[in-house]
Amino acid sequence: MAAEQVIIEAEPDELLPCPFCGSPCSFEHDKSGDLASWYVYCRDVKDECPIGYTNSIGYARRVEAAANWNKRHA
C-alpha cells in the first residue's frame, strides 16, 4: 500500500503553539498502515526548531492527538 499522508491545518485554538519556538502547529494524518494515525508537528522546520517534524507518537483520533499535544510540557 502506498503511503498516504495528508497535512491538515488546525482550527483556531485547537493546538497550542510549539513549546520550543512558539510557531503554529499542524496535523498530519497518515493512512498508510493498517490503522490511520494522527500526528502533531511544529511547522517551523526551515528555521530548525528543536522539535520540528519529530513528533513520532501517533493517535487513532485527531482529538486525542490534539489533547496530548496541548498537555505536554517543554
DAVENFEN-V11896 format. One line per field, one symbol per residue. phi: phi as a letter, one per 20 degrees, with the letter a starting at -180 (. if undefined). psi: psi as a letter, one per 40 degrees, with the letter a starting at -180 (. if undefined). A space follows every 10 residues. Layout:
# DAVENFEN-V11896
phi = ???
psi = ???
This chain:
# DAVENFEN-V11896
phi = .ffcdcecff fgmfcffgfe cnffccecdd deefdfcdcc bfeeefelgg eledfdeecf cgffffffff dfdf
psi = hihghhhhii ihedhiihed eeiiiiihhh fdadhiihih ihegddefid dbfehehiid idddddddde eii.
